[in-house]
Amino acid sequence: MSQTTTATPPPIASGEYVLDPSHTRVEFLARHLVVSKVRGSFEKAEGKIRVGEDLATSAVEVTIDVASVSSRDEKRDEHLRSADFFDVEKFPTMTFQSTSTELATGGHFAVTGNLTIRDQTHPVTLDVEYLGAEKSPWGTTVSAISASAEIDREQWGLTWNAALESGGVLVGKKILLEIEAELVAAPAAV
């Protein structure tokens, strides 16, 4: 679980939360043909967030259904699902499990954890911004966060590429991950 040495109160009420799937986006951005950018998303993600009285006791666990990848091009999506990239037949999910949460600059938080893709796990630090909370018309309190990180896809074995005449490559190594999420209180255990 999380470990840090300073007692920092979280901006969100302590408790157990889940991602609201209909109001959560897990997106990625990659360079294409060196000169342009392609965006995509994973349409199915679920997660649990425990907010402690102190950030040090907070934790995040997220699971993403890799087959839900969408880049608005079915042919490209099929390629992303293939063994050249995510190999969804062997590795149907990717996961993130936090190891620490700390206050960063400008009211942001650094959430460090283990990102597992294709059974390979490497640490990643998410820059998380708490966007606030609001009561919905249905009486629930909804909190929102925005998070991002840049990763090198090749660390996770996502190495497929094609050379270009110019000397560049078809797909960039660096991938920007962007998450926009609404959090709601976790249902009470029965």
Residue pairs with C-beta under 8 A, 6 or more apart in sequence:
1 57
1 59
1 98
1 99
2 52
2 55
2 56
2 57
2 58
2 59
2 98
2 99
2 100
2 101
3 56
3 99
3 100
4 55
4 56
4 100
4 101
4 102
5 56
6 56
6 102
6 103
7 54
7 56
8 54
8 55
8 56
8 102
8 103
9 53
9 54
9 55
10 51
10 52
10 53
10 54
10 55
10 58
11 107
11 130
12 51
12 130
12 133
12 143
12 183
13 51
13 133
14 51
14 52
14 53
15 50
15 51
15 185
15 186
16 48
16 49
16 50
16 51
16 185
16 186
17 48
17 49
17 50
17 51
17 143
17 183
17 184
17 185
17 186
18 46
18 47
18 48
18 49
18 183
18 184
18 185
18 186
18 187
19 45
19 46
19 47
19 49
19 62
19 181
19 182
19 183
20 142
20 181
20 182
20 183
20 184
21 44
21 45
21 46
23 142
23 181
23 182
24 45
24 47
24 179
24 180
24 181
24 182
25 41
25 178
25 179
25 180
25 181
26 41
26 42
26 45
26 64
26 177
26 178
26 179
27 39
27 40
27 41
27 42
27 177
27 178
27 179
27 180
28 39
28 40
28 41
28 42
28 175
28 176
28 177
28 178
29 37
29 38
29 39
29 40
29 175
29 176
29 178
30 37
30 38
30 40
30 153
30 171
30 172
30 174
30 175
30 176
31 37
31 38
31 171
31 172
31 174
32 38
32 170
32 171
32 172
33 164
33 168
33 170
34 164
34 166
34 168
34 169
34 172
38 71
38 76
39 71
40 69
40 70
40 71
40 72
40 77
40 80
41 69
41 70
41 71
42 64
42 65
42 66
42 68
42 69
42 70
43 65
43 68
43 69
43 70
44 64
44 65
44 68
45 62
45 63
45 64
45 65
46 62
46 63
47 60
47 61
47 62
47 63
47 181
48 60
48 61
48 186
49 58
49 59
49 60
49 61
49 183
50 57
50 58
50 59
50 60
51 58
52 58
52 59
55 101
55 102
55 103
55 109
56 100
56 101
58 98
58 101
59 97
59 98
59 101
60 96
60 97
60 98
60 101
60 111
60 113
61 95
61 96
61 97
61 98
62 95
62 96
62 97
63 93
63 94
63 95
64 93
64 94
64 95
65 92
65 93
66 81
66 86
66 88
66 91
66 92
66 93
66 94
67 81
67 88
67 92
69 77
69 80
69 81
69 86
70 77
71 77
71 80
79 85
80 86
81 87
81 88
83 89
83 90
84 160
85 158
85 160
86 94
86 117
86 118
86 158
87 118
90 118
91 117
91 118
91 119
94 115
94 116
94 117
95 114
95 115
95 116
96 113
96 114
96 115
96 116
96 124
96 126
97 113
97 114
97 116
98 111
98 112
98 113
99 112
99 113
99 114
99 123
100 110
100 111
100 112
100 113
101 109
101 110
101 111
101 112
102 109
102 110
102 112
103 109
103 110
104 110
104 127
107 129
107 130
108 127
108 128
108 129
109 127
109 128
109 129
109 130
110 125
110 126
110 127
110 128
111 125
111 126
111 128
111 147
112 123
112 124
112 125
112 126
113 123
113 124
113 126
114 121
114 122
114 123
114 124
115 121
115 122
115 123
115 124
115 151
115 156
117 156
117 157
117 158
118 156
118 157
118 158
120 155
120 156
120 157
122 151
122 155
122 156
124 149
124 151
125 149
126 147
126 148
126 149
126 177
126 179
127 147
127 148
127 149
128 145
128 146
128 147
129 145
129 146
129 147
130 143
130 144
130 145
131 143
131 144
131 145
131 146
132 143
132 144
133 141
133 142
133 143
133 144
134 141
134 142
135 141
135 142
136 142
140 184
140 185
141 184
141 185
142 182
142 183
142 184
143 182
143 183
143 184
144 180
144 181
144 182
144 183
145 179
145 180
145 181
145 183
146 178
146 179
146 180
146 181
147 177
147 178
147 179
147 181
148 176
148 177
148 178
148 179
149 176
149 177
150 174
150 175
150 176
150 177
151 174
151 175
151 177
152 173
152 174
152 175
153 159
153 173
153 174
153 175
154 173
160 171
161 169
161 170
161 171
162 169
162 170
162 171
163 169
163 170
164 170
